[in-house]
Structures are given as C-alpha cells and as structure tokens.
C-alpha cells in the first residue's frame, strides 16, 4: 500500500468520524430539546396537582367536580394515591370511579415510590411520572403519590429516537462516502504535485547525466594522453565547452522552474512599451537569420503598446519563442514576428515555416523535458524553454496558443493584457521626450 493510499484511508476515517460526530451532536440536541419541551407541560400539570390546596383527606369522599376529582376530570391522565407508613394503599383518585379492587391493582407498582422529585417509571407498556409528598392526615403520617401518565409523550420520543438512530446509520454510510470523496479531492493536487516532482527529478537526472557523461568521457580521454598538444585536442575541448554551456543553460532553467513551483520566484510588474522591447530583442535574431540564409520579417504597430509586466521575464519569453522558431526553421525558410492590439490585449505572433508539429505532439509541447524528434533539427534543446514561456505568460495573466501543421510550420500566439491607463502613460512619455529635446 503506497503512501497516498494510506493517507487517503486515514483522511477518510477522520472526515467520516467528524461528520458522524456532528450528526450525533445534532441528533442528540434535537432529541433532548424535544424531550424537554414534550415533558414540560405534563410535569407542570403534575406540580400543579402537588401544590393544589385541595389535598385529599382520609375522611373526604372524592366526588365529581370537587378538588382532586375536578383536576382528574380536567386531566384524565393524572392520578393520586394515599399510602401509609407500611406502603399500604388507603385512598386513591380511582376508588370512586373504578372501584377499590381495580384501584389497588392499578396503584400496586407505585406504592413503594419515595422520591420527592419527578421520576419516570415503566409499567408494562406504559410510562408514568411520579412525585411523592409527605402529608399529615388526621394526625397520622402518610405519603401522597401523584402520578401522571406520559405514555403518549414517551412513544413520541421513542419514535423520534428511532428516526434519529436510523438517520445516524444512513448518515454514517453517507459520511464514509463523503469522507472518501473529500479526502480524494484534497489529495488530488498533492498527488499531482508529488508525481510531477518525481517526474521532474527523474527527467532532470536523465538530462544532466548526458552532458556530464560526455564531459567525463572527454576529460578521461585527455588524461590518457597528457602529452598531447592543445591544438590536437581542440575538437574534444570544443565538445566539452558546448556541453558545459548546455549544462549551464539546463541548470538555469531547472532553477527557474523549481522556484516557480515553490512560488519563490518573484515577478515584478511595471509598465513598459512592448513594441520597443520586441524591436530590441528581434534585432540580433534578424542578423542571425540573415547569416543562416533565413528570411526574417517584423511587423509592429506604429503606436506604443504598453503592458504591465516584468521586462526581464517578457524578454526571456521572446528569446525562448524566437530561439524555438530559429531552431526548427531550415535554410531558406521564413520567420515572421508581428505585434498589434486586439481588444484589451497586446497580441504577439511568432511564425516559422519549419518542420511543424503533428496533432499528437501539440498537447505536450508545454510539458517539461518534452522534445520533438531530434532528427528535425541540428540544434539540441533541453525541453524546458516552452514550459518556462507558459509560466511567464500565466504570471502575466495572459494566454499562449500554438497552431502547427506537420511540414508547414508553427505559429505561437501570445496575448498579454494592455495597461488600463495606457493613454496617460503615453502622454507622460511624450512629455518626458519633449522635455529632453528642449534640454538638448
């Protein structure tokens, strides 16, 4: 069982336990609140009977409409019985209505009650609340037991309890499913980041091993021939220098991506003219294209195009895309760069007439260490440039898209948000230029 599966099970149990606990607390609160409300009226009626001034006396025959009998008629579930010190029944509220034998049979389970507080007692399938008060009747010590039938209320509470328990059982099952789902959702980004890191480390190790192996091999060859002149080892030294440069570039790109993943790479945003930067960056590439017998064209807007961005990172973005276009464009090919406004965005397109990409390759070109067939180009790459370009665009709240057709070329389209107060910035820039001209 791997680490994430164990963690998933633990989180599922924890989430399910918390949900079940919350449901239990909710169910318990509802039950005890309902119990308190349900028994409140019956207990109040019982207390009124105790506090009634019409306390039954031994020589008083209960008659309909008088004293406790009147209360009995108002509340047919309320009873009383007078018991002597030997727990023998002497008189009750049922003597006149039901007869002595029926009365004694009914009150028999209650004669030993002694609590002066309301207590619950079950007799067969019925429930009663009992309350005892001491009384001095005709000079003798007796106790009066007041009884209230709460069977209806108790059955209602039992039904509510069954509903709550059934709800808890269903809730527990749902909680396990919900706990698993919540745990799975919580672990998804972590697992993706973990897998991405493992893949990153594996790919980085593979990419680093190749130039290091070449450098090691060349150095060992030079050590085996210590008397060899530098002129004779020039080819080996050139290879080592080339691999060292490639290794340095690879390490720099790896450091950039590692810092971006950890959110430790700061992007300083400030307004600048994208048109000016494009002209500056494309100038050396234009000369390089001329040297390699490739056509290079630049088409930009006449007006300034201000964006709020990090000049260094946008410069890096342009270099990556232009270097990519130069890399895959063969001799006599063409590279086109254009920049214009499109609604609220600055639209930058870099097109080449190179080898292009297949439909299977397009979805993966921004993946780290992904490289197309090396046979299509003479220049080696690290497979990290477009990943960094994608990160730069996302940090600027922009979009990068690619269109390509195998054998016909590739077009990268980047859209970066324009400055909201661009006209004001432009006026300030023109004012500074005018002031500079006056001083000149």
KADACOR-V199355 format. One record per backbone hydrogen bond with DSSP energy under -0.5 kcal/mol. CO is the residue of the C=O (numbers start at 1). NH is the residue of the N-H. E is the energy in kcal/mol with one decimal. If there is no record, write none. Layout:
co=CO nh=NH e=E
co=CO nh=NH e=E
//
This chain:
co=2 nh=6 e=-2.0
co=3 nh=7 e=-2.5
co=4 nh=8 e=-2.4
co=5 nh=9 e=-2.2
co=6 nh=10 e=-2.4
co=7 nh=11 e=-2.8
co=8 nh=12 e=-2.3
co=9 nh=13 e=-2.5
co=10 nh=14 e=-2.5
co=11 nh=15 e=-3.1
co=12 nh=16 e=-2.8
co=13 nh=17 e=-2.7
co=14 nh=18 e=-2.3
co=15 nh=19 e=-2.3
co=16 nh=20 e=-2.8
co=17 nh=21 e=-2.5
co=18 nh=22 e=-2.3
co=19 nh=23 e=-2.4
co=20 nh=24 e=-2.6
co=21 nh=25 e=-2.6
co=22 nh=26 e=-2.4
co=23 nh=27 e=-3.0
co=24 nh=28 e=-3.0
co=25 nh=29 e=-2.3
co=26 nh=30 e=-2.3
co=27 nh=31 e=-2.5
co=28 nh=32 e=-2.6
co=29 nh=33 e=-2.1
co=30 nh=34 e=-2.4
co=31 nh=35 e=-2.6
co=32 nh=36 e=-2.3
co=33 nh=37 e=-2.4
co=34 nh=38 e=-2.8
co=35 nh=39 e=-2.3
co=36 nh=40 e=-0.8
co=37 nh=41 e=-0.7
co=38 nh=42 e=-0.6
co=39 nh=43 e=-2.5
co=40 nh=44 e=-2.1
co=41 nh=45 e=-2.3
co=42 nh=46 e=-1.9
co=43 nh=47 e=-2.4
co=44 nh=48 e=-2.1
co=45 nh=49 e=-1.7
co=46 nh=50 e=-1.7
co=47 nh=51 e=-2.4
co=49 nh=52 e=-0.7
co=53 nh=55 e=-1.7
co=57 nh=60 e=-1.3
co=59 nh=61 e=-0.6
co=60 nh=62 e=-0.6
co=63 nh=66 e=-1.9
co=66 nh=69 e=-1.5
co=66 nh=70 e=-0.8
co=67 nh=71 e=-1.5
co=68 nh=72 e=-2.5
co=69 nh=73 e=-2.0
co=70 nh=74 e=-1.9
co=71 nh=75 e=-2.6
co=75 nh=78 e=-2.1
co=77 nh=149 e=-2.6
co=79 nh=147 e=-3.1
co=80 nh=93 e=-2.3
co=81 nh=145 e=-2.9
co=82 nh=90 e=-3.0
co=82 nh=91 e=-1.3
co=83 nh=143 e=-2.5
co=84 nh=87 e=-1.8
co=88 nh=84 e=-2.1
co=91 nh=82 e=-4.0
co=92 nh=95 e=-0.9
co=94 nh=98 e=-2.7
co=94 nh=99 e=-1.2
co=95 nh=99 e=-0.6
co=99 nh=103 e=-2.1
co=100 nh=104 e=-2.9
co=101 nh=105 e=-2.1
co=102 nh=106 e=-2.1
co=103 nh=107 e=-2.6
co=104 nh=108 e=-1.1
co=107 nh=110 e=-1.6
co=107 nh=111 e=-0.7
co=108 nh=111 e=-1.0
co=110 nh=113 e=-1.7
co=115 nh=132 e=-1.8
co=119 nh=130 e=-2.9
co=121 nh=128 e=-2.5
co=123 nh=126 e=-2.5
co=126 nh=123 e=-2.4
co=127 nh=150 e=-2.1
co=128 nh=121 e=-2.8
co=129 nh=148 e=-2.2
co=130 nh=119 e=-1.9
co=131 nh=146 e=-3.3
co=133 nh=144 e=-3.5
co=135 nh=137 e=-0.7
co=135 nh=142 e=-3.1
co=136 nh=138 e=-0.6
co=137 nh=140 e=-1.5
co=140 nh=137 e=-2.2
co=140 nh=142 e=-0.5
co=142 nh=135 e=-3.1
co=143 nh=83 e=-2.8
co=143 nh=145 e=-0.6
co=144 nh=133 e=-2.1
co=144 nh=146 e=-0.6
co=145 nh=81 e=-1.6
co=146 nh=131 e=-2.0
co=147 nh=79 e=-3.6
co=148 nh=129 e=-2.6
co=148 nh=150 e=-0.6
co=150 nh=154 e=-2.7
co=151 nh=155 e=-2.7
co=152 nh=156 e=-2.0
co=153 nh=157 e=-2.3
co=154 nh=158 e=-2.7
co=155 nh=159 e=-2.3
co=156 nh=160 e=-2.2
co=157 nh=161 e=-2.8
co=158 nh=162 e=-2.3
co=159 nh=163 e=-2.2
co=160 nh=164 e=-2.5
co=161 nh=165 e=-2.8
co=162 nh=166 e=-2.7
co=163 nh=167 e=-2.7
co=164 nh=168 e=-2.5
co=165 nh=169 e=-2.2
co=166 nh=170 e=-2.6
co=167 nh=171 e=-3.2
co=168 nh=172 e=-2.8
co=169 nh=173 e=-1.9
co=170 nh=174 e=-2.7
co=171 nh=175 e=-2.8
co=172 nh=176 e=-2.0
co=173 nh=177 e=-1.8
co=174 nh=178 e=-3.4
co=175 nh=179 e=-3.3
co=176 nh=180 e=-2.4
co=177 nh=181 e=-2.4
co=178 nh=182 e=-3.0
co=179 nh=183 e=-2.5
co=180 nh=184 e=-2.7
co=181 nh=185 e=-2.7
co=182 nh=186 e=-2.3
co=183 nh=187 e=-2.1
co=184 nh=188 e=-1.4
co=185 nh=189 e=-0.7
co=186 nh=190 e=-0.6
co=187 nh=191 e=-3.4
co=188 nh=192 e=-2.5
co=189 nh=193 e=-2.4
co=190 nh=194 e=-2.6
co=191 nh=195 e=-3.0
co=192 nh=196 e=-2.7
co=193 nh=197 e=-2.5
co=194 nh=198 e=-2.7
co=195 nh=199 e=-2.6
co=196 nh=200 e=-2.4
co=197 nh=201 e=-2.9
co=198 nh=202 e=-2.5
co=199 nh=203 e=-3.0
co=200 nh=204 e=-2.8
co=201 nh=205 e=-2.6
co=202 nh=206 e=-2.1
co=203 nh=207 e=-2.8
co=204 nh=208 e=-2.6
co=205 nh=209 e=-1.9
co=206 nh=210 e=-1.3
co=207 nh=211 e=-0.9
co=208 nh=212 e=-1.7
co=209 nh=213 e=-2.5
co=210 nh=214 e=-2.1
co=211 nh=215 e=-2.7
co=212 nh=216 e=-2.7
co=213 nh=217 e=-2.6
co=214 nh=218 e=-2.4
co=215 nh=219 e=-2.5
co=216 nh=220 e=-2.4
co=217 nh=221 e=-1.8
co=218 nh=222 e=-2.0
co=219 nh=223 e=-2.3
co=220 nh=224 e=-1.5
co=221 nh=225 e=-0.5
co=222 nh=225 e=-0.8
co=223 nh=226 e=-0.6
co=225 nh=228 e=-1.6
co=229 nh=233 e=-1.0
co=230 nh=233 e=-0.5
co=231 nh=234 e=-0.8
co=233 nh=237 e=-2.4
co=234 nh=238 e=-2.5
co=235 nh=239 e=-2.1
co=236 nh=240 e=-2.3
co=237 nh=241 e=-2.6
co=238 nh=242 e=-2.5
co=239 nh=243 e=-2.5
co=240 nh=244 e=-2.3
co=241 nh=245 e=-2.3
co=242 nh=246 e=-2.2
co=243 nh=247 e=-2.6
co=244 nh=248 e=-2.6
co=245 nh=249 e=-2.4
co=246 nh=250 e=-2.4
co=247 nh=251 e=-2.6
co=248 nh=252 e=-2.2
co=249 nh=253 e=-2.4
co=250 nh=254 e=-2.7
co=251 nh=255 e=-2.4
co=252 nh=256 e=-2.0
co=253 nh=257 e=-2.4
co=254 nh=258 e=-2.6
co=255 nh=259 e=-2.3
co=256 nh=260 e=-2.0
co=257 nh=261 e=-2.4
co=258 nh=262 e=-1.6
co=259 nh=264 e=-2.8
co=259 nh=265 e=-0.9
co=260 nh=263 e=-1.1
co=264 nh=266 e=-0.8
co=266 nh=268 e=-0.5
co=267 nh=269 e=-0.7
co=270 nh=309 e=-2.1
co=272 nh=274 e=-0.7
co=272 nh=307 e=-2.2
co=273 nh=277 e=-1.5
co=274 nh=278 e=-2.5
co=275 nh=279 e=-2.0
co=276 nh=280 e=-1.9
co=277 nh=281 e=-2.8
co=278 nh=282 e=-2.6
co=279 nh=283 e=-0.9
co=280 nh=284 e=-0.5
co=281 nh=285 e=-0.7
co=282 nh=286 e=-2.5
co=283 nh=287 e=-1.7
co=284 nh=288 e=-2.2
co=285 nh=289 e=-2.6
co=286 nh=290 e=-2.1
co=287 nh=291 e=-2.1
co=288 nh=292 e=-2.0
co=289 nh=294 e=-3.4
co=290 nh=293 e=-1.1
co=293 nh=332 e=-2.8
co=295 nh=335 e=-2.8
co=297 nh=337 e=-2.4
co=299 nh=339 e=-2.2
co=304 nh=306 e=-0.5
co=305 nh=274 e=-3.3
co=306 nh=419 e=-2.0
co=307 nh=272 e=-1.9
co=307 nh=309 e=-0.9
co=309 nh=270 e=-1.9
co=309 nh=311 e=-0.7
co=310 nh=314 e=-2.9
co=311 nh=315 e=-2.5
co=312 nh=316 e=-2.0
co=313 nh=317 e=-2.4
co=314 nh=318 e=-2.4
co=315 nh=319 e=-2.3
co=316 nh=320 e=-2.3
co=317 nh=321 e=-2.2
co=318 nh=322 e=-2.8
co=319 nh=323 e=-2.8
co=320 nh=324 e=-2.1
co=321 nh=325 e=-2.0
co=322 nh=326 e=-2.7
co=323 nh=327 e=-2.2
co=324 nh=328 e=-1.6
co=326 nh=329 e=-0.7
co=328 nh=330 e=-0.6
co=328 nh=355 e=-1.2
co=330 nh=333 e=-1.9
co=333 nh=295 e=-2.9
co=334 nh=353 e=-1.4
co=335 nh=297 e=-2.3
co=336 nh=351 e=-3.0
co=337 nh=299 e=-2.6
co=338 nh=349 e=-2.7
co=339 nh=301 e=-1.0
co=340 nh=347 e=-3.1
co=342 nh=345 e=-1.8
co=344 nh=418 e=-2.7
co=345 nh=342 e=-2.8
co=345 nh=347 e=-0.6
co=346 nh=348 e=-0.6
co=346 nh=416 e=-2.1
co=347 nh=340 e=-2.3
co=348 nh=414 e=-3.3
co=349 nh=338 e=-2.4
co=350 nh=412 e=-2.5
co=351 nh=336 e=-2.5
co=352 nh=410 e=-0.9
co=355 nh=407 e=-4.5
co=358 nh=362 e=-1.6
co=359 nh=363 e=-0.6
co=361 nh=364 e=-1.6
co=361 nh=365 e=-0.5
co=362 nh=365 e=-1.2
co=364 nh=367 e=-1.8
co=367 nh=370 e=-1.4
co=373 nh=376 e=-1.9
co=374 nh=377 e=-1.3
co=383 nh=369 e=-2.2
co=383 nh=370 e=-0.8
co=384 nh=388 e=-2.1
co=385 nh=389 e=-2.3
co=386 nh=390 e=-2.4
co=387 nh=391 e=-1.8
co=388 nh=392 e=-2.5
co=389 nh=393 e=-2.3
co=390 nh=394 e=-2.1
co=391 nh=395 e=-2.1
co=392 nh=396 e=-1.0
co=393 nh=396 e=-0.6
co=393 nh=398 e=-2.6
co=394 nh=397 e=-1.6
co=396 nh=417 e=-0.6
co=399 nh=415 e=-2.8
co=401 nh=413 e=-2.8
co=403 nh=411 e=-3.1
co=405 nh=408 e=-2.5
co=405 nh=409 e=-1.3
co=409 nh=405 e=-2.0
co=410 nh=352 e=-2.2
co=411 nh=403 e=-2.5
co=412 nh=350 e=-2.3
co=413 nh=401 e=-2.7
co=414 nh=348 e=-3.2
co=415 nh=399 e=-2.0
co=416 nh=346 e=-3.5
co=417 nh=308 e=-0.7
co=419 nh=422 e=-0.9
co=421 nh=425 e=-1.8
co=422 nh=426 e=-2.5
co=423 nh=427 e=-2.3
co=424 nh=428 e=-2.3
co=425 nh=429 e=-2.3
co=426 nh=430 e=-2.4
co=427 nh=431 e=-2.3
co=428 nh=432 e=-2.2
co=429 nh=433 e=-2.0
co=430 nh=434 e=-2.4
co=431 nh=435 e=-2.3
co=432 nh=436 e=-2.1
co=433 nh=437 e=-2.3
co=434 nh=438 e=-2.1
co=435 nh=439 e=-2.0
co=436 nh=440 e=-2.0
//
